[in-house]
Amino acid sequence: MNISSETLETETADLPWTVKRLAPALGAEVTGIDLATLAGDDIPRLTQLLHKHMVLFFPGQFMSAEDQIGFGRHFGHLEGHPNLKERTPEEHPELFRLAASSGGIADEWHTDLTFLDRPSLMSILNMKTCPAVGGDTMWSNLFAAYEGLSPPLRDLCDGLSALHDAHPHGREDRMTIHPVVRIDPDSGRKALYVSEHFTRRIVEMSAQESDHLLSYLTNWVKQPVFTVRYNWSAGTIGMWDNRFTQHYVLNDFTGERVIERVTVMGDQVNPPPAKYPPFPESAKRSAMSRHDRQLVRHLRVAEEDGGAA
């Protein structure tokens, strides 16, 4: 498993802030910074820092909704949640609010919005209210997860794609196909791109083969060596690279937990050339699983539209 063996350290060189690494796999806490007034050269510096650590935490910010939205706009176009409109405040359509008391606990490992053709690039979370104990969030490094696989399994995954849908939001009709392994256009590194929350079926495999491989991969990314766990305090801002991480909220607390999130959209997954054709489902339609029928329907619609799936 190719996790950096560097000791945890505090970075100060060439930066006006203090940066403390939180785990070998990913994650850093940044202090001595005011996100509400950030501008100029500080934006590319922060972007570079995010690319290095994949998830950053900024305690003691206590940002207003307006400041959080303004900060998010430095990094690209913002959109509210495409499915959960009832959790988007009318006065701030770019904002998404989740309260534990109304079911807002994302306690399955996932990368945000992968049921879209162009998912989110980045998420920026504002912890408004948190319990005294519990309610931590974990993130996983998907580069490290891919690199930790054996070479034969990496080779297999390189040639596969998978169907993603918005079933957790009651929108099974919103779906798309992404590669099982995606490539960072800047570094060329490869990362796993499947999750237990949104990924339904490997396109090129039979349903039984798909179930086994997806179960293995979605459990593999949870290995502790790939992760960081963060204990929140109210007023902390967290931001993460949504392309190459997954995250999970521990539903182990009592009391209220309220977050407000802005989402930077515009990711382009750029799948590699197809290595295998979609698996032809030979079972009678009545014997097909929901995910089989879903895949066949999606492929048919894509073919009718004359575009890529």
PyMOL commands that set and color helices and strands:
alter all, ss='L'
color gray80, all
select helices_A, chain A and resi 35-37+42-53+65-73+85-87+100-102+142-147+151-158+167-169+207-220+224-226+285-287+290-305
alter helices_A, ss='H'
color red, helices_A
select strands_A, chain A and resi 10-11+18-21+28-31+55-58+78-79+95-99+120-129+137-141+161-166+171-179+181-183+190-192+199-202+227-230+237-241+245-249+258-265
alter strands_A, ss='S'
color yellow, strands_A
deselect
rebuild
show_as cartoon
